[in-house]
Amino acid sequence: MIGFLRDFVQHDFLLKVFSLALAVLIWFTVTEIQKEASPLPRLTMNSDVKTFSNLPVVVMSAAQDVRSFKVNPGAVEVTVQGDAKTLKHLSSKDIRVIVDLTGVETGSGLRKRIEVSTPSGVTHVHVEPEEVEVRFPPKTNPSQS
């Protein structure tokens, strides 16, 4: 039994040591790459949160649709997260709150999800409310005029 183990360890010993060293090197390389690529440390290290109230909801619709849509509520509260220095210089003008009505013809009691657009380095965390009610005025036919 001891002869078997001695032969098992000593047979191709240099090849086994080289394989072990290569495996350790690959492991350290992958670990370092994962640390650099992970956004988590950057977000949590100097991360801050800021809330903007009464941001107006902008309605986006097709260019040929000239109706004036109404949304209720017309303003929302958005909470964003980012680097403390970036948030210090961030204003409410830099955040866009959009409701996309492209392709929507009509609807009664339609509720649409709010989309938030933020600058680079800033992530929106929460929107209150998350949806708005859309009111459609009657669509006028241009040929009737």
N, C-alpha and C positions, 0 to 999 in steps of 0.2 A: 504494500500500500504506500509506504514512504517512497519507494522507488518510482511509483507512478506519479506521485505529486512532484517529486524532484524533476522528473522528466517533463512533466506538464509545465512547470515554471521555467525551466532552463531551455527548453526547445524553442528556438526563434526568439530568444530573450530580447535582443535589440529591436526586433520588429515590434514586439509587444510594448516596450518602453516608448518607442517612437509613436505608436498608435495612441497610447495614453496621453503623451505630451500634446499631440495634435488635437485630441478630443478636448483637453483642458483649454487649449488656445482657442478653439472654436467656441466653446462655452463662454469664455470671457468676452470674446468679440461680440457675440449675439447679445449678451447681457448689456454691454455698453451701448450697442445700437438701440436696444429697447429703451434704455434710460433717456437717450437723446431724442428719440422719436415720440416719446409719450408726452401728450399735452398736459397731463395731469399736474406735474410739478410746477409748470409755468402758470397754470390757472390758480393753484392753491397757494403758491408762495407769496405773491404780492397782489393777490386777487381781491377785488372789492366789489360791492354791490351798490347800485344806485337806482332809485325809482323816479320815474317821470310821470306826472299826473296831467290829465286833461290834454292828451295828445289827440289831435283831430284824426278821424278816420277818413281816408281818401278812397273814393270809389273809382275803380278802374273798369271801364267797359269798352266795347268795340268802338272804333272811330266813327262808324256810321250811326251809332246809337246816340241820339242827342237828348234823350230823356234825362230829366234831373232826378236821380235816385235819392231816396232819403234812407238813412240808416239810424237805427235807434239802439244804443246810445251813439251820439255823434263824436264822443271823445272817450278814450280809454286810458288805463294806467298800465305802464310798461316797466318791468324791472329788468335791468341789464347787469351783466357781470363782465369784468375785465380788469386790466392793469390799473392800479390806483392813479397813476399819472395820466393815463388815457381818459379815464372817467372824469378826472378833474377838469379837463378841457372839453368834455362832451356836453353838447347842449341839446335841447329838445328838437331843434331843427335838423339834427343829424340822424334822427330816428324817424323812419316812415312807417306808418300804420296803414295797411292797404286791405281792401276787400275786393277781390277779383270777381267781377260779374260778366266777364267775357263769355259769350255764348249763352247767357241766360236770357230767355225771352220774357217770361212772365212767371209769376208765382204769388201765392197767397200765404202769408206767414212764413216766408222763406228766411232761414237762418244760415248765415255763412260764417265760416271760420276766418279769423283775422290773421293776416300774414304781417310779420314784422321784419323790416329791413334795417340792419345796423351796420356801422362802419367796420372796417377790418380791425380785428383785435377785441371786438366787443360782441358778446353773445347775449341774446335775449333769454331770460330765465322764465319769466311769467308775464302773462297778459291778463288783465282783468277788465271786462269780461273776455272770455275766449272767443265768443261768437257775438254777432250783431244781427238784429232783425232788419231785413231789407224791405222797403216799401216801394212798389213800382207805380209810377204814374201811368195812365193809359197811353198806349203807344199810338201815335198819330200816323196816319198813312199819308205820305207826301203827295200822292196822286189825288187826294181829296181836296187839296187846297185850291 
